[in-house]
């Protein structure tokens, strides 16, 4: 990887712009909403994602989870999944989740 020589203020601006982009492109998904991981989207654009993350995504294909922002790293665009019991609670961008309707047991 080539080292980039940029100033601290330029780096802060780039982080700020990245956060703005994420907020603009992040669908709002309230806490507790039932979702499935968009495995096709993630696997098609996996880039340099961790092997363990990709394994979790593959193993979670078709499973229903619930959005949570209880984790310290979660925010509007990045969420954790309540049912994720892995040692590391994986963060997901809301654009990588598909909202599903839960069946009523009435």
Order of alpha helices (4+ residues) and beta strands (2+ residues): alpha-beta-alpha-alpha-beta-beta-beta-beta
